[in-house]
Amino acid sequence: MPQGPLCAECARTPRRGRPGPVPAPDESTRLSTHPYEPLLQPGRIGTLELKNRIVGAPMGTNFAEDDGRCGERIQAYYEAR
C-alpha cells in the first residue's frame, strides 16, 4: 500500500527501522491525510451507493423469540450497533 502523509498521532510514533518520528512528507506526495482515509470515501456496490466503505459483518445473536419473531431484546441489540 502506498504511504501518504500521516496524521499527527501516527507521525509522532516511531516506525520500525527508523529512529524517532517520521519526517513530515512534502505536498507532492499523496493528498491523503491518513492511510485509512479511503475507508471514509463514498463507494458503490452495483447500483447501491454507500456513504463510506465501512461495513459490519452479519451477526447471529440467537435473540429471537421462541416463535421466531424479533422481540425487544434483538431490537435493542441492533439499535446499540
C-alpha positions in Angstrom: 0.0 0.0 0.0 1.5 3.4 -0.9 2.5 5.5 2.0 0.9 9.0 2.2 1.1 11.8 4.8 0.3 10.6 8.3 -2.0 12.0 10.8 -0.3 13.9 13.7 -0.6 10.9 16.1 1.0 8.5 13.5 3.8 10.9 12.7 4.8 11.0 16.4 5.0 7.2 16.6 8.5 5.8 15.7 8.4 3.2 12.8 10.4 0.0 12.6 13.9 0.6 11.3 13.7 4.4 11.8 14.7 6.1 15.0 12.5 9.0 16.1 9.4 10.4 14.5 8.7 10.2 10.8 9.5 13.5 9.0 6.6 15.3 7.5 6.1 14.5 3.8 6.1 17.2 1.3 3.0 18.4 -0.6 3.9 16.4 -3.7 3.1 13.1 -2.0 -0.4 11.7 -1.7 -3.1 14.1 -0.7 -4.5 11.6 1.8 -4.1 12.7 5.4 -4.3 9.2 6.9 -3.7 5.7 5.5 -7.3 4.8 6.3 -8.9 7.9 4.7 -10.2 5.8 1.6 -12.5 4.0 4.0 -14.4 7.2 4.6 -14.9 8.0 0.9 -18.2 7.1 -0.8 -18.4 3.8 -2.5 -20.6 1.7 -4.8 -21.7 -1.9 -4.9 -23.6 -2.4 -8.1 -26.3 0.3 -8.1 -26.1 0.8 -4.3 -24.4 4.0 -3.3 -22.6 3.9 0.1 -21.8 6.9 2.3 -18.5 5.3 3.2 -16.7 1.9 2.8 -17.1 0.8 6.4 -19.4 -2.2 6.8 -20.3 -4.7 9.6 -20.2 -8.4 9.1 -23.5 -10.3 9.5 -24.0 -11.5 13.1 -26.1 -14.2 14.6 -27.5 -13.4 18.1 -30.0 -16.2 18.9 -32.1 -13.4 20.5 -35.3 -14.2 18.5 -38.4 -15.1 20.4 -39.5 -18.7 20.7 -41.8 -18.3 17.7 -39.0 -16.7 15.6 -40.2 -13.1 15.8 -37.8 -10.3 16.6 -38.5 -9.0 20.1 -37.3 -6.1 22.2 -34.0 -7.9 23.1 -32.9 -8.2 19.5 -34.2 -4.8 18.6 -32.1 -3.2 21.5 -29.1 -5.3 20.3 -29.2 -3.9 16.8 -30.0 -0.3 17.9 -26.8 -0.4 20.0 -24.8 -1.1 16.9 
